[in-house]
Amino acid sequence: MAETMGYAQGAITTGGVTALTASGNVSVVCIRVANVDGTNTADVTIAIDPSGATAATTIAHTVPVPADSVLRFDGPFFLANGDALTLTASADNDLTYRVEHLTIT
């Protein structure tokens, strides 16, 4: 088996973003969420959406991220082929993310 380290990063919106869609088996090592707003707290929700018709599994639900701070969610969180990791914020572009992962093929 081959293992490849990778990452995904970007801004989180109120409509939600798909940070990662698994191509093969993926182990999410950690998720960092930073509040780049200097004044306001913003909430983050993180979920794994399976590729089948099963309901999403919530990892974190409306967790407050204080202004100018970073929260770290340590894994491992396992995603099967086609599963997606999604993040949603209570305010557009106040939060950014970085997802570090290991893909096993």
C-alpha positions as CSV (number, residue, x, y, z in Angstrom):
1,M,0.0,0.0,0.0
2,A,1.1,3.5,-0.8
3,E,0.6,6.4,1.7
4,T,0.5,10.0,0.6
5,M,0.4,13.0,3.0
6,G,-1.7,16.0,1.9
7,Y,-3.6,19.0,3.1
8,A,-6.6,21.2,2.1
9,Q,-7.2,24.7,3.2
10,G,-9.5,27.7,2.6
11,A,-12.3,29.9,3.9
12,I,-15.4,28.5,5.6
13,T,-18.8,30.0,4.5
14,T,-22.4,29.8,5.9
15,G,-23.3,27.6,3.0
16,G,-20.6,25.1,3.9
17,V,-17.5,24.0,2.1
18,T,-16.3,20.5,1.2
19,A,-12.8,20.5,2.5
20,L,-12.0,17.0,1.3
21,T,-13.5,14.2,-0.7
22,A,-11.8,10.9,-0.1
23,S,-10.2,9.2,-3.1
24,G,-9.4,5.8,-1.6
25,N,-9.2,5.5,2.2
26,V,-8.2,8.6,4.0
27,S,-7.2,9.3,7.6
28,V,-7.7,12.9,8.7
29,V,-4.8,13.6,11.1
30,C,-6.0,17.0,12.3
31,I,-8.4,19.9,11.5
32,R,-7.4,23.4,12.4
33,V,-10.0,26.2,12.4
34,A,-8.8,29.8,12.7
35,N,-11.0,32.9,13.4
36,V,-9.5,35.6,11.3
37,D,-12.0,38.2,12.5
38,G,-10.4,40.5,15.0
39,T,-13.6,41.2,16.9
40,N,-16.3,38.6,16.6
41,T,-16.7,35.0,17.7
42,A,-17.9,32.6,15.0
43,D,-19.2,29.1,15.2
44,V,-18.0,26.1,13.2
45,T,-19.7,22.8,12.4
46,I,-17.7,19.9,11.0
47,A,-19.3,16.7,9.6
48,I,-18.4,13.6,7.6
49,D,-20.9,13.0,4.8
50,P,-20.7,9.3,3.7
51,S,-20.9,8.6,0.0
52,G,-24.0,6.4,0.4
53,A,-27.4,7.5,1.6
54,T,-26.5,7.4,5.3
55,A,-26.9,10.6,7.3
56,A,-23.8,12.7,8.1
57,T,-21.8,12.2,11.2
58,T,-21.1,15.4,13.1
59,I,-17.7,15.8,14.6
60,A,-18.3,19.3,16.0
61,H,-21.6,21.2,16.2
62,T,-21.7,25.0,16.4
63,V,-18.4,25.2,18.4
64,P,-17.5,28.8,19.1
65,V,-14.2,30.0,17.8
66,P,-13.2,33.2,19.6
67,A,-11.8,36.1,17.6
68,D,-8.1,35.8,16.7
69,S,-7.9,32.2,17.9
70,V,-7.3,28.7,16.5
71,L,-9.1,25.5,17.5
72,R,-7.6,22.1,16.7
73,F,-9.6,18.9,16.3
74,D,-7.2,15.9,16.5
75,G,-8.0,12.7,14.6
76,P,-7.8,10.3,13.3
77,F,-11.0,10.6,11.5
78,F,-11.4,7.9,8.8
79,L,-13.1,8.5,5.4
80,A,-13.9,5.8,3.0
81,N,-13.8,6.3,-0.8
82,G,-16.2,9.0,-1.8
83,D,-16.9,10.3,1.8
84,A,-16.6,14.1,2.2
85,L,-15.5,16.3,5.1
86,T,-17.6,19.4,5.3
87,L,-17.2,22.6,7.4
88,T,-19.9,25.3,7.9
89,A,-19.5,28.7,9.7
90,S,-22.0,31.0,11.4
91,A,-20.5,34.0,9.5
92,D,-19.0,34.1,6.0
93,N,-15.2,34.3,5.7
94,D,-14.5,34.8,9.4
95,L,-13.1,31.3,9.7
96,T,-10.4,29.5,7.7
97,Y,-9.4,25.8,7.9
98,R,-6.5,23.5,7.3
99,V,-7.1,19.7,7.1
100,E,-4.0,17.5,7.2
101,H,-4.6,13.9,6.0
102,L,-3.0,10.7,4.9
103,T,-4.4,8.9,1.8
104,I,-3.9,5.1,1.6
105,T,-4.1,3.5,-1.9
